Amino acid sequence: RPVYKEVIIDSLNFCIKNKSFVVYAYCIMPSHIHLIAGSTKAPLNEVIRDFKKFTSKALIKTIKDTTESRQEWLLNKFSFAAK
C-alpha cells in the first residue's frame, strides 16, 4: 500500500541525512526491500539495525492508526517476527 511505501522512503531518507547511509539502489517489494547501500562513517550493520528498528516502529504505528482490513494479521506478523 502507498502509505507503507512512504514510511519506508521516509526512513531511508532519514538515515541518508542523519546516519551516513548511502543508498545506491533500492526496490520495495510487497513483503521486503532490496538495498544496495553503504555507510560513510558508522559500521553498515549499525546503520541497517537502526533503519530496521525505526522503520518497524513507524510501520506498526501506521498500521494501528489507519483503517486496514488486515490490521490484526499484520500486527501478528510483526509480533511473530520479533520473537
N, C-alpha and C positions, 0 to 999 in steps of 0.2 A: 504494500500500500504506500502511496506517496508520502504520507505522514511519517512512516518509519524510515523511508529513504532519506527524508530531510533530517531526521535525528542522526543518522549515520554520517551524512555530509557535514552537519554542524560539528559533530565530534571530530571528524577528520580535520576540518578547518581549525578547530581549537588547538589540536595537537600540532598542526603545522605552525601556527602562530606562537604557541607557548611552550612547546615541548621539543623543539629542534627536530621535528618529524619532517622527512622529505618523502613525498608520495610521487612516484614516477608514473604509476598507472593503478587503476582500481576497477573492479567490476562487482557491482552489487547484484547478488543472486537472490532468489526467493528465500533461501534458508541460510545463506552465509555470504561472506565477502572475500574476494581475492585482492591482494595488495602486492605491488612491487614497491618496496619502500626502504628507507634507510633512516639513519639518525646522524646529525652532525655533531652532537655533544654527548647526550646521555646514551647509555647502552640501549640498543634496539629492543631487547627483551623488556626493559623497564618502560619504554615508551608504549610498546604494544600492550603491556599489562595495564597501564593507566588508561589507554584508549578503550580497551575491553571493559574495564571497570566502569568508567564514566558512561560509555555507550549503553551497557546493560542497564544501569540505573535509570538513564534517561528513557530507554525503551519501556521499561517496566512502568515508569511514571506515565508515559504517554498512553500505554495500554489501559491503565487504570482510569485515566482522565477522559478517554474518548469512548464513544459507543462502538463497541467491537463485538461482532457476533461470535467470535472465537476467543473472547476475553479469558474465560476460565481455562480453556485449553492452552492458550499461550502462556498464561501465568504458571500453569502446572509445568510446562516445558522449561521455563526459566528456573523454577524451583528444582526440578529433577536434574538439570544441567549443573546447578550449583553444588550438588552433593558430591 
